[in-house]
Amino acid sequence: MIIEVNGLTKKYGDLVAVDNFDLQVAEGEILGLLGPNGSGKTTVINTILSLLRYQSGEIKVFGEQLDPDRYDLKARIGVVPQELAFFTNLTVYQNIDYFCGLYINDKAQRRQYVDGAIQYVDINKYRKFLPKQLSGGLKRRLNVACGIAHRPELIFLDEPTVAVDAQSRQFLLDNIKNLRDHGSTIVYTTHYLEEAEYLCDRIVIMDAGRSIASGTANELKHGITVKEKVTVTFDQDYESLEERLNALSNVLDVHKLDERKYLIRFQESNSNLKKLLDYFSRQGINFLEVYNELPSLNDVFFELTGKELRE
């Protein structure tokens, strides 16, 4: 394992920020660490990076204790923070060169690594630009380049696609996969569940400082109660419709989304749509639109925590 965390507990006075937390990250995987604000994700990452002291537990990185003065281990780690972290008075090239120089002393090797990072995030034509001259998406690319230029084996990416356009987001996601495919191990935090599903080999969900679920996206979705969702828009109001829908076989619950639109969640995924349409036909209930879908990671998160991930 690249990262092993066992029984980690971190307190701020009487507040327990991380509570007996376990985490294992295997070599060459993208591990998604998800949770609402205040769940303890950032605290876990900062303790792993030896930026915070903790009350109890054991943390190993590359099989060793990562103490604050273990610069040999830190040189094998890259961090891309959520907040943009570069110097506004340095050019794109100078910024990447500075951060790479924290780990790579040899000038020829550093120049090769910096050029590689610039090519990797596709900002070569902006290398002489100051950050203030860049768009939001290009600033995010620069942020990534600064964190990975020294070619780390382990990379922490904290919401790297916040406030970027769709094209830049997809570019960054595809390049994160490329990092993994070229041997990097990645810990990825995000509030965009579709990103986690697209990127992550495995996902850990945190709440109140604890790990409450882990597995692949499919394993997590398979493990919850809701198995299928059907959304229906009716042509008119029908008497006692919500109660009638709730009484149908396999229905978990019914949510009225607006005046004539309902979300019906099922406990089983066996021919629910066909049975529902047959019921409408027998009852003389007309609809304008109907569609079904399998549960999403958001359904997993809501069932486990009772909250939307963005809270």
N, C-alpha and C positions, 0 to 999 in steps of 0.2 A: 504494500500500500504506500502511496505517496504521502497521504495524510491519514493519521490515526488520532482521533480524539475520543477519550474515554472518561465519562463521569465529570465533564467540565461544569463547574459552577462558578459564576461570577456575580458578585453583589455590589451594589452601590448603596451603602448604608443598609437600610432595611429592605431595599428593593432588590429582588432576585431577577437579574437581567437574563441570565442563562442558568438553567436548572437541570443538573445531572445529564448533560447533553453528550450524545455519542455521534461520531461521524467518521466514516471511512471513505476515502477517495482513491480509486484504483488508478494505476498508471495508464495514461492514454485515453481517459474518459472525460466527457464534459458533464460535470455534476451541477445540476440546477438547485440552488438554495432559495426557496420561496417562503414568503411569509408576509403578513401585514406589517405596516410601520409599527415599530416597537416590539416586534416579535423576538429580536435578539440576533438577527443575521449579521449586522455590522459588528456587534460585540464579539460574536464567534470569530469572524474574520480577523478582527484586530488582535484577539488573543492568540490565534494561530500564528499571526505575523509577529508575535512578541511585542506588540505595541501597548498591550494592557496586561497588568497583573491579574491573577485570578485566585480564588480562594482554595479550590480543590480540583482534582482531575489530572489527567495526563495528556500531553500533546506531543506528537512526534511528526516531523516532516522529513521525508527521505530517510525514515527510520531513526532519526536523531532528535534530541531536544533542541528546539530553535530558541536559543537564548538571545538577548539583545545584541551581544557582541559576536554572534556567529555570522560574520560577514561572508564566510565561504558558502554557507547555506543560503543566505539572503541573495547572493549573486545568481543563484539558480532560480529565483522567484521574480516574477513581474507583477506589478499591480497597476490596474487601470481604474482609477477612482471615478465615482459618479460626478463629482465636481471637476471641472476642467482644471488640469494641473500643468500649467506651463507658464513661461515668462512672457509677458506682453511686449517687452522691449527687445526680445530676440526673434530672429527669423525662424521659419519652420525648420530649416536645416540646423541652425544653431541650437534650437530647443532640443531636437532629437539627439544631437551630438552631445549636449550637456548631460542628459539623462543616461545615455549610453556610456558616457565617460565615467559615471559613478562606479561602473563595473569593469569596463574594458580600458586598460591603460595604453595598450599598443595602438599608436595612431593609425597605422595602415589597416589593422584589423577593425578598429572603430569606424574608420571611413567606409570600409566595406559593409559593416553592419548597418550603419546609418543609411547608406544608399539602398541597402536591401529593404529596410523598414519603409523608406519613402516609396520605393517601387511597390512594396507589398500593399500599402494602403492607397496607392495610386494618387499621390499628391506631388509628383515630380515637378510639374510646371508651376507649383506654388512654393518651391523650396526657398525662394528669396523673399517671400511675403511675410509680413508681420501678422500675428494672429487676428488682429482687428480687421484685417483685409479679407478674412476667410468667412464663408457662410457657416451656419450652425453645423451642418453635416461635415464640412471639411475640418472644423475645429474638433469634432469627435474623432475623425480619422487621425488628426495630429495627436490627440490624447492617447489613442491606442498605440500609435507609433512610438511615442515616448516611453510607454510601459513595456513594449516588447522588443525594442531595438537591440538589447543585449542578448536576445535569443534565449529567454528563460525556459526551463523545463516545466515549471508550474506557474500558471497565470491566474490571477484573480481579476475578474471583470465585474465591476459593480455598476449595473444599469448603464452600459455603454451606449445605448441607442436612445436615451431620453432626449426628447425635443428635436429629433432629426426627421427629415422627410423620408417618404417610403422608399425611394431609390437608394438613398444613403443607408437606410436601415438594412435593406436586403444585401447591399454590398458588404456591410460590416458582418452580418450574420454568416454569409458565405465564407468570408475570410476567417472568421472564428472557427468554422468547421475545418478550413484548410490548416489552421494552426494545430488542431487536434490530429488531423491526418498526417501531419509532419512530425508528430511525436510529443506535442505539448499536452500536459494535463491541465484542465481548466475548471475553475470554480466560478459559476456564473449566477449572478443575482439579477432579477428583473421583476417588474410588475406587469409585463406583457406576457400573458400565459401562452399566446400563440408562439412567441419566441421560444419559450421553454420547451414546448412540444416539438418545435422544428429542430432545435439544437441539441437538446440534452439526452445523453444516454441513460441517465438516471436522475431522479428528482427527490429531494428531501423537503418536506413541508414543515415549517416551524410555526409555533404559536406559543406565546407566553414563555419564551425561553426554552421550550422543549421541542424535540422532534416528535411529530405526531403521525407521520406517515413517510414511507420511502418506497421507491420502486421505479420502474419505467412508467411513462405516461399511460400506456395501455394497462399495465398492472394496477395503477392507481384508479383508473376509470372503471376497470372491471370489479374493483373491490367495494364500490359504493352501492347504495341501495337503488338509486335511479338507474335504469338501463336504457330507457328511450324517452324522448320528448317529442310531443306533437303540438304544434301551434295551429290554431284554427281561428279564422275570422268568419263570423256568421253574417247572414244578410239582415237579421233583425234580432231583437231581444226575444228570447224564449223563456217561458215561465219556469222557474226553479232549475235553470239549466246547470248551474254550478253543482247543485246537489245531485242532479241526475248523472252528471259526468263522474262525480266522485264515487257513485255507487257501481260503476262499471268494473268488470273484472280486471285485476292487475293494476288498477289506478292507484298510484301512491298519493298524489294530491293534485289539485286544480288551482291555478292562479289566474285571476281575471286581470289581463294586462291593460285593457281599456274597455270602452263601452261594449264592444262586440267581439273582442279578441281574447282568447283564452290559451293558456299554456297548460297542457295535460302531461303529467309525468307518470311513467309506468315503472313497475317493479320488475317486469320481465320484458324481453324484447322479441316475443314470439307473435308475429302477425298482428300487432296492435293497430296499425293503421287500417288494415283491411277490416278488422272487426269493428273499428270505430266508424268507418264509412258505411258498413252494413247497418250499424245501429242508427246512424243518421237517416238512412234510406227508410228503415222500418218506422221511424218516429216522425217522418216528414220534416226533418230539420235540414234546412238548406244552408250551405256555406259558400263564401266567396273565395276563400283561399285556405289551403291546408298544406303543411309540410312537416316532415319528421326529421329528427336528427339524433345521433348518439350523444351520450353525455360528454361534456368537455372537462378540461382541467378546472375551469371555474366551478363546475358542479361539484367536483371533488373537494375543492377548497371550501366551498360554501357548506357542504355537508359535514366536513370535519371541524370547521371552526365557527360556522354560523355567521361568517362575514365574507364580504367581497374582498378580493385580494387588494384592491386599491385603497381600502380604508386605512 
